């Protein structure tokens, strides 16, 4: 199950200036809300293919969609990103 399909996640749909969906829910590590916004066309394509790349998100957004882990939660688990 994808985290964005969890009953704990709220969805807001917007039509202006473009059609988007914003998914907001608690990070499974920190408990703090985190949000990702996905273009409507990208979400439609993802629902058809189940290919995470179709969402057009960066790595942080993809991780939240699939596991519910925010960038802050990821850092708590694995430490800060090395430069």
Buried (B, 14 or more C-beta within 10 A) or exposed (E): EBBBEEEEBEEEEEEEEEEBBEBBBBBBBBEEEBBBEBBBEBBBBBEEEEEBEBBBBEEBBBBBBBBBBBBEBBBBEEEEEEE
